[in-house]
């Protein structure tokens, strides 16, 4: 009987000794994916500043490459060069025309695609078809708000190209009506024009056909009509949500946009 009690006491002591060690043993966590944010037309990398700051605060590595805005194939190749520098899984995010670009990126590291008020074409489709005013009326991306100019472009004919841009007088009311004039002025200062030819270049095979996708519709969008966004999101079979925001929701509502990106990342 004394031996039995001693054994029991010994076992109890060992259990107590090892319990704290077992309790604090860390679980093996999956590494967070790198978030790659692709800007659209009439903007540059600074349009993602608010979203990128939130994601970085939440522990993500965030990369914001420059989108040349020359055409889907050319721009997708530029984004691919950025992806080539990243090891591990990626969540690829596109805003506006940036959605056209990420649709044409095919990289096995990309575990999810996120479209923020963005084009999401099928193969052979052009940007102009997704702005079809008969099927999807309401876009204000028309003259006089939309203007064109000749720009220097080493990839264009004789080193020149014809680009479209939003006239400063209309930028706040058409592109980002729910930001202050001061914020709009900063966005105008960072506006990058889009090659007109990019709107008529057919898309390649869509990456979203084999990659889980998320779509955030801007319900007050004056660039891509919300009905067009819903149509594209439904066609993709994307995880879809809506926000009462302008086309530039990434600027006016960065926390909500970041939340959709985190959902795609598995959080």
Secondary structure, DSSP 8 states (H G I E B T S, - for coil): -HHHHHHHHHHHHHHHHHHHHHHH---------EEEEE--TT--GGGGHHHHHHHHHTT--EE------S-HHHHHHHHHHHHTT--S-EEEEEETHHHHHHHT---TTEEEEEEES-----TT--HHHHT-TTTS-----STTTEEEEEEE-TTSGGGEEEEEEE-HHHHHHHT-TTS-HHHHHHHHHT---EEGGGGGS---S-GGGSS-EEEEEETT-SSS-HHHHHHHHHHHT-EEEEES--TTHHHH-HHHHHHHHHHHTT-
